[in-house]
Amino acid sequence: MSDINDDIMSTIRKYRKRGPFRDIFHRIMQNRGARVGIVILGIVFLTLFCSLFISFESVTDYIAKDRFLPPSLKYPFGTDNMGRNLFLRVIYGTRYSILIGFGVVTFALFTGVSLGSVAGYYGGTVENIIMRCADILSSIPGFLLSMVLVIVLGQNIPNLIFAVAVSSIPMFTRVSRASVLTVRNYEFVEAARAIGFHDFRIIFSQVLPNALSPVIVATSNSIGQAILTAAALSYLGFGVPVPRPEWGALISAGREHARAAPWLMMFPGVAIMLVVLSLNMLGDGLRDALDPKLKR
């Protein structure tokens, strides 16, 4: 009898109804790649937290006699051409890459989703104006546009975030517009109009919350792309200004010594790769979890 009761309880636990957020989390955790991405991101954010206890002086001070030392117990990532501890510099650089990635996506997400939601809800002339502006902006190569904006505005972190975010706005505009177009004629939207809700209240309280799934997936992938773009700009000398140890700038500083000291480029490059890979894996898991066709 106890075995039968155990079977019944296990069946109930397996098939009982979950809340929407718990159900999404459960399906994300069923995805092996998403689990790996979450673990890597957890390590990255732990590293970010540890970087807050590292002073800027400790990553910029140099010891001439320790130049170009290979990885060892004292210097896990080796030292650079000025004898600086590359391990501390890579750890410290986490704050720049994460700040830039999330800053870019926050700005582009807010702007793009607002414009796309208005375009999808109203349609007609409003939609044409917004989408044609997005087409013009997206016709300019994003990396080139970011580079020009940094040159014009000046080389600092806020301007870098703005420059990279501008090139991401059209993508969020298109994704949010397409999602709103599928929702705007649903019955609950008509009911909100019937009881006298203002258009903007309907958009942001009724339409947009029910059209966020594709936007969430695009957000996770865009963070990685923003980190890559910012690192590429820093590599070319247009990103985070020296002597701040941003990962792209560290790779740029090590390219002149690639043969003699390959670790100068390897460790920052691996850091960028792991962060972007984890975000892409998490994005794939979110896409599968939010896809209604894959629900069982």
The 8 nearest C-alpha neighbors of each residue, nearest first, counted from 0:
[[1, 3, 2, 4, 5, 6, 7, 8],
 [0, 2, 4, 3, 5, 6, 7, 8],
 [1, 3, 5, 0, 4, 6, 7, 8],
 [4, 2, 6, 0, 5, 1, 7, 8],
 [5, 3, 7, 1, 6, 2, 8, 0],
 [4, 6, 2, 8, 3, 7, 9, 1],
 [7, 5, 3, 9, 4, 8, 10, 2],
 [6, 8, 4, 10, 5, 9, 3, 11],
 [7, 9, 11, 5, 10, 6, 4, 12],
 [10, 8, 12, 6, 11, 7, 13, 5],
 [9, 11, 13, 7, 8, 12, 6, 14],
 [12, 10, 8, 14, 13, 9, 15, 7],
 [11, 13, 9, 15, 10, 14, 8, 7],
 [14, 12, 10, 11, 15, 9, 8, 16],
 [15, 13, 11, 12, 10, 16, 17, 9],
 [16, 14, 12, 11, 13, 17, 10, 9],
 [15, 17, 14, 18, 22, 12, 13, 11],
 [18, 16, 22, 21, 15, 19, 20, 14],
 [17, 19, 21, 20, 22, 16, 23, 24],
 [20, 18, 22, 21, 23, 17, 24, 16],
 [21, 19, 23, 22, 18, 24, 17, 25],
 [20, 22, 24, 18, 23, 19, 25, 17],
 [21, 23, 25, 19, 20, 24, 17, 18],
 [24, 22, 20, 26, 25, 21, 288, 27],
 [23, 25, 27, 21, 22, 26, 20, 28],
 [24, 26, 22, 28, 23, 27, 21, 29],
 [25, 27, 29, 23, 288, 28, 24, 22],
 [28, 26, 24, 29, 30, 284, 25, 288],
 [27, 29, 25, 30, 26, 34, 24, 33],
 [28, 30, 26, 27, 31, 25, 34, 33],
 [31, 29, 28, 33, 27, 32, 284, 34],
 [32, 30, 34, 33, 29, 35, 28, 284],
 [31, 33, 35, 34, 280, 30, 36, 284],
 [32, 34, 281, 284, 36, 280, 30, 35],
 [35, 33, 37, 31, 36, 32, 28, 38],
 [34, 36, 32, 38, 33, 37, 39, 31],
 [37, 35, 277, 33, 39, 281, 34, 280],
 [36, 38, 40, 34, 35, 39, 41, 33],
 [39, 37, 41, 35, 40, 36, 34, 42],
 [40, 38, 42, 36, 41, 37, 277, 43],
 [41, 39, 43, 37, 42, 38, 36, 44],
 [40, 42, 38, 44, 39, 43, 37, 45],
 [41, 43, 45, 39, 40, 44, 46, 38],
 [44, 42, 40, 46, 45, 41, 47, 39],
 [45, 43, 47, 41, 46, 42, 48, 40],
 [44, 46, 42, 48, 47, 43, 41, 49],
 [47, 45, 43, 49, 44, 48, 42, 50],
 [46, 48, 44, 50, 45, 49, 93, 94],
 [47, 49, 45, 46, 50, 51, 44, 52],
 [50, 48, 46, 51, 47, 52, 45, 53],
 [51, 49, 91, 47, 53, 52, 48, 90],
 [50, 52, 49, 48, 53, 47, 54, 91],
 [51, 53, 50, 49, 54, 48, 91, 47],
 [54, 52, 50, 51, 55, 91, 57, 49],
 [55, 53, 56, 57, 52, 58, 51, 50],
 [54, 56, 57, 58, 59, 53, 91, 243],
 [57, 55, 59, 54, 58, 60, 53, 61],
 [56, 58, 54, 55, 60, 59, 53, 87],
 [59, 57, 88, 56, 55, 60, 87, 83],
 [58, 60, 56, 57, 61, 55, 83, 242],
 [61, 59, 57, 56, 58, 83, 62, 82],
 [62, 60, 83, 82, 81, 63, 59, 84],
 [61, 63, 82, 65, 64, 83, 81, 60],
 [62, 64, 82, 65, 66, 81, 61, 80],
 [63, 65, 62, 66, 82, 81, 61, 67],
 [66, 64, 82, 63, 62, 68, 67, 78],
 [65, 67, 82, 80, 81, 68, 63, 64],
 [68, 66, 79, 78, 80, 69, 260, 65],
 [67, 69, 78, 77, 66, 65, 70, 79],
 [68, 70, 77, 67, 71, 78, 76, 260],
 [71, 69, 77, 76, 75, 74, 68, 72],
 [70, 72, 75, 74, 73, 69, 77, 76],
 [73, 71, 75, 74, 70, 76, 77, 69],
 [72, 74, 71, 75, 70, 77, 76, 84],
 [73, 75, 77, 71, 72, 76, 70, 84],
 [76, 74, 70, 71, 72, 77, 86, 73],
 [77, 75, 70, 86, 85, 74, 78, 262],
 [78, 76, 70, 69, 74, 68, 75, 85],
 [79, 77, 84, 68, 67, 82, 85, 83],
 [80, 78, 67, 82, 81, 83, 66, 263],
 [79, 81, 66, 67, 82, 78, 83, 256],
 [82, 80, 79, 66, 61, 83, 63, 62],
 [81, 83, 66, 65, 62, 61, 78, 79],
 [84, 82, 61, 78, 81, 79, 85, 60],
 [83, 85, 78, 86, 87, 74, 88, 77],
 [84, 86, 88, 78, 76, 87, 77, 89],
 [87, 85, 76, 89, 88, 84, 75, 90],
 [88, 86, 90, 85, 89, 84, 91, 58],
 [87, 89, 85, 91, 86, 58, 90, 244],
 [88, 90, 92, 86, 91, 87, 85, 267],
 [91, 89, 87, 92, 88, 93, 50, 86],
 [90, 92, 50, 88, 93, 89, 87, 94],
 [91, 93, 245, 89, 244, 94, 95, 90],
 [94, 92, 91, 96, 95, 90, 47, 97],
 [93, 95, 92, 97, 96, 47, 98, 91],
 [96, 94, 98, 92, 93, 97, 245, 99],
 [95, 97, 99, 93, 98, 94, 226, 100],
 [98, 96, 100, 94, 99, 95, 101, 93],
 [99, 97, 95, 96, 101, 100, 102, 94],
 [98, 100, 102, 96, 97, 101, 160, 103],
 [101, 99, 222, 226, 97, 225, 103, 102],
 [100, 102, 104, 103, 98, 99, 105, 97],
 [103, 101, 99, 105, 104, 100, 98, 160],
 [102, 104, 164, 160, 100, 106, 101, 105],
 [103, 105, 107, 101, 106, 108, 102, 222],
 [106, 104, 108, 102, 103, 107, 101, 109],
 [105, 107, 109, 103, 108, 104, 110, 102],
 [108, 106, 168, 104, 164, 110, 109, 111],
 [109, 107, 105, 111, 106, 104, 110, 112],
 [108, 110, 106, 112, 107, 111, 113, 105],
 [111, 109, 107, 113, 108, 112, 106, 114],
 [112, 110, 172, 171, 168, 114, 108, 113],
 [111, 113, 115, 175, 172, 114, 109, 108],
 [114, 112, 116, 110, 111, 115, 109, 117],
 [115, 113, 111, 117, 116, 112, 172, 118],
 [116, 114, 172, 176, 118, 112, 175, 117],
 [115, 117, 119, 113, 176, 118, 114, 112],
 [116, 118, 120, 114, 115, 119, 121, 113],
 [119, 117, 126, 115, 116, 122, 120, 121],
 [118, 120, 176, 116, 180, 179, 122, 117],
 [119, 121, 117, 118, 122, 116, 183, 179],
 [120, 122, 118, 119, 117, 123, 125, 126],
 [123, 121, 126, 118, 119, 120, 125, 124],
 [122, 124, 126, 125, 127, 121, 118, 128],
 [125, 123, 127, 126, 128, 122, 121, 129],
 [126, 124, 128, 127, 123, 122, 118, 129],
 [125, 127, 118, 122, 129, 124, 123, 128],
 [128, 126, 124, 130, 125, 129, 131, 123],
 [127, 129, 125, 131, 126, 130, 124, 132],
 [130, 128, 132, 126, 131, 127, 133, 125],
 [129, 131, 133, 127, 132, 128, 126, 134],
 [130, 132, 134, 133, 128, 129, 127, 135],
 [133, 131, 135, 129, 130, 134, 136, 128],
 [132, 134, 130, 169, 136, 131, 135, 137],
 [135, 133, 131, 137, 132, 136, 138, 130],
 [136, 134, 132, 138, 133, 137, 131, 139],
 [135, 137, 133, 134, 138, 139, 132, 169],
 [136, 138, 134, 139, 135, 133, 169, 166],
 [137, 139, 135, 136, 134, 140, 141, 133],
 [138, 140, 137, 136, 141, 144, 135, 143],
 [141, 139, 143, 142, 144, 138, 137, 166],
 [142, 140, 166, 144, 143, 139, 145, 137],
 [141, 143, 145, 144, 140, 146, 228, 163],
 [144, 142, 146, 140, 145, 141, 147, 139],
 [145, 143, 141, 147, 146, 142, 140, 148],
 [146, 144, 162, 142, 148, 163, 143, 147],
 [145, 147, 143, 149, 144, 148, 142, 150],
 [146, 148, 150, 144, 149, 145, 151, 143],
 [147, 149, 151, 145, 150, 162, 146, 152],
 [150, 148, 152, 146, 153, 147, 151, 154],
 [149, 151, 147, 148, 153, 152, 146, 154],
 [150, 152, 148, 149, 153, 147, 154, 146],
 [153, 151, 149, 150, 148, 158, 154, 147],
 [154, 152, 149, 150, 151, 155, 158, 148],
 [153, 155, 149, 240, 238, 237, 158, 150],
 [154, 156, 158, 157, 239, 159, 153, 240],
 [155, 157, 159, 158, 239, 160, 154, 238],
 [158, 156, 160, 159, 155, 161, 99, 162],
 [157, 159, 161, 160, 156, 155, 162, 149],
 [158, 160, 156, 162, 157, 161, 149, 155],
 [161, 159, 103, 157, 158, 163, 162, 99],
 [160, 162, 164, 158, 159, 163, 165, 157],
 [163, 161, 145, 159, 148, 164, 160, 165],
 [162, 164, 145, 160, 161, 165, 166, 159],
 [165, 163, 103, 161, 107, 167, 166, 162],
 [166, 164, 167, 168, 162, 163, 161, 107],
 [165, 167, 141, 164, 168, 163, 137, 145],
 [168, 166, 164, 165, 170, 169, 107, 171],
 [167, 169, 111, 107, 171, 165, 170, 166],
 [170, 168, 172, 133, 171, 167, 137, 173],
 [169, 171, 173, 172, 168, 167, 174, 111],
 [172, 170, 111, 174, 168, 173, 169, 112],
 [173, 171, 115, 111, 169, 170, 175, 112],
 [174, 172, 176, 170, 171, 175, 177, 115],
 [173, 175, 171, 177, 176, 172, 170, 178],
 [174, 176, 178, 115, 172, 112, 177, 173],
 [177, 175, 115, 119, 179, 173, 116, 178],
 [176, 178, 180, 174, 175, 179, 173, 181],
 [179, 177, 175, 210, 176, 180, 181, 174],
 [178, 180, 182, 176, 181, 119, 177, 183],
 [181, 179, 177, 119, 178, 182, 183, 176],
 [180, 182, 179, 178, 183, 177, 184, 210],
 [183, 181, 179, 180, 185, 184, 206, 178],
 [182, 184, 180, 185, 179, 181, 120, 206],
 [185, 183, 182, 188, 186, 189, 181, 180],
 [186, 184, 188, 182, 187, 183, 189, 181],
 [185, 187, 189, 188, 190, 184, 191, 183],
 [186, 188, 190, 189, 185, 191, 205, 184],
 [189, 187, 191, 190, 186, 185, 183, 192],
 [190, 188, 186, 192, 187, 191, 193, 185],
 [189, 191, 187, 193, 188, 192, 186, 194],
 [190, 192, 188, 193, 189, 194, 196, 187],
 [193, 191, 189, 195, 190, 196, 194, 188],
 [192, 194, 190, 191, 195, 189, 196, 188],
 [195, 193, 191, 192, 196, 190, 189, 197],
 [194, 196, 192, 193, 197, 191, 190, 198],
 [197, 195, 192, 191, 194, 201, 200, 198],
 [196, 198, 200, 199, 201, 195, 192, 191],
 [199, 197, 201, 200, 202, 196, 192, 120],
 [200, 198, 202, 201, 197, 203, 204, 117],
 [201, 199, 197, 198, 203, 202, 204, 196],
 [200, 202, 205, 198, 199, 204, 203, 206],
 [203, 201, 206, 199, 200, 207, 205, 204],
 [202, 204, 207, 200, 201, 205, 199, 206],
 [203, 205, 201, 200, 202, 206, 208, 207],
 [206, 204, 201, 202, 203, 207, 208, 188],
 [207, 205, 202, 209, 208, 183, 182, 201],
 [206, 208, 210, 203, 209, 202, 205, 211],
 [209, 207, 210, 211, 206, 205, 204, 203],
 [208, 210, 207, 206, 211, 205, 182, 212],
 [211, 209, 207, 178, 208, 212, 179, 206],
 [210, 212, 214, 208, 213, 209, 215, 207],
 [211, 213, 215, 214, 210, 289, 216, 209],
 [214, 212, 216, 215, 211, 217, 174, 210],
 [213, 215, 211, 217, 212, 216, 218, 175],
 [216, 214, 218, 212, 217, 213, 211, 219],
 [215, 217, 213, 218, 282, 214, 219, 286],
 [218, 216, 214, 220, 215, 219, 221, 213],
 [219, 217, 221, 215, 216, 220, 214, 222],
 [218, 220, 282, 216, 221, 222, 217, 278],
 [219, 221, 217, 218, 279, 222, 223, 282],
 [222, 220, 224, 218, 223, 219, 225, 217],
 [223, 221, 100, 225, 224, 220, 219, 104],
 [224, 222, 275, 226, 221, 225, 220, 278],
 [223, 225, 221, 227, 226, 222, 228, 220],
 [224, 226, 228, 222, 100, 227, 223, 221],
 [225, 227, 100, 223, 229, 224, 228, 96],
 [226, 228, 224, 230, 225, 229, 231, 223],
 [229, 227, 231, 225, 230, 226, 224, 232],
 [228, 230, 232, 226, 231, 227, 225, 233],
 [229, 231, 247, 233, 227, 232, 228, 234],
 [232, 230, 234, 228, 233, 229, 247, 227],
 [231, 233, 238, 237, 229, 235, 234, 230],
 [238, 234, 232, 236, 248, 230, 247, 237],
 [235, 233, 251, 247, 231, 248, 232, 236],
 [236, 234, 232, 233, 237, 231, 251, 238],
 [235, 237, 233, 234, 238, 232, 248, 240],
 [238, 236, 232, 233, 235, 154, 146, 149],
 [233, 239, 237, 232, 236, 240, 229, 159],
 [238, 240, 233, 156, 155, 245, 241, 243],
 [241, 239, 238, 243, 242, 155, 154, 236],
 [242, 240, 243, 239, 244, 248, 245, 236],
 [241, 243, 244, 240, 59, 239, 245, 248],
 [242, 244, 241, 245, 240, 239, 92, 248],
 [245, 243, 92, 88, 249, 242, 246, 248],
 [244, 246, 92, 248, 247, 243, 95, 249],
 [247, 245, 249, 267, 248, 92, 244, 230],
 [246, 248, 230, 234, 233, 250, 249, 245],
 [247, 249, 251, 233, 234, 245, 246, 250],
 [250, 248, 246, 252, 251, 247, 244, 245],
 [251, 249, 264, 253, 247, 248, 252, 254],
 [250, 252, 234, 248, 249, 254, 253, 247],
 [253, 251, 249, 250, 254, 248, 255, 263],
 [252, 254, 263, 250, 264, 256, 251, 255],
 [253, 255, 257, 256, 251, 252, 250, 264],
 [256, 254, 253, 257, 252, 251, 258, 259],
 [257, 255, 254, 253, 259, 260, 258, 261],
 [256, 258, 261, 254, 260, 255, 259, 253],
 [259, 257, 256, 260, 261, 255, 254, 262],
 [258, 260, 256, 257, 261, 67, 255, 262],
 [259, 261, 262, 257, 256, 258, 263, 67],
 [262, 260, 257, 263, 258, 264, 265, 259],
 [263, 261, 265, 264, 260, 266, 76, 77],
 [264, 262, 253, 261, 265, 260, 79, 266],
 [265, 263, 250, 253, 262, 261, 266, 267],
 [264, 266, 262, 268, 267, 263, 269, 261],
 [265, 267, 269, 268, 264, 262, 270, 263],
 [268, 266, 270, 246, 269, 265, 264, 89],
 [267, 269, 265, 271, 266, 270, 264, 272],
 [268, 270, 272, 266, 271, 267, 273, 265],
 [271, 269, 267, 273, 268, 272, 266, 274],
 [272, 270, 268, 274, 269, 273, 275, 267],
 [271, 273, 269, 275, 270, 274, 276, 268],
 [274, 272, 276, 270, 271, 275, 277, 269],
 [275, 273, 277, 271, 276, 272, 278, 270],
 [274, 276, 223, 278, 272, 277, 273, 271],
 [277, 275, 273, 279, 278, 274, 272, 280],
 [276, 278, 36, 280, 274, 279, 275, 273],
 [279, 277, 281, 275, 280, 276, 219, 282],
 [278, 280, 282, 276, 281, 277, 220, 275],
 [281, 279, 277, 283, 33, 282, 36, 278],
 [280, 282, 33, 284, 278, 36, 279, 283],
 [283, 281, 279, 285, 219, 280, 284, 216],
 [284, 282, 286, 280, 281, 285, 279, 287],
 [283, 285, 33, 281, 287, 282, 286, 27],
 [286, 284, 288, 282, 287, 283, 289, 216],
 [285, 287, 283, 289, 284, 288, 216, 290],
 [286, 288, 284, 290, 285, 289, 283, 293],
 [289, 287, 285, 26, 286, 23, 290, 27],
 [288, 290, 286, 287, 285, 291, 212, 23],
 [289, 291, 287, 292, 288, 293, 286, 294],
 [292, 290, 294, 293, 289, 288, 287, 295],
 [293, 291, 290, 294, 295, 287, 289, 288],
 [294, 292, 291, 290, 295, 287, 288, 289],
 [295, 293, 291, 292, 290, 288, 289, 26],
 [294, 293, 292, 291, 26, 14, 288, 290]]
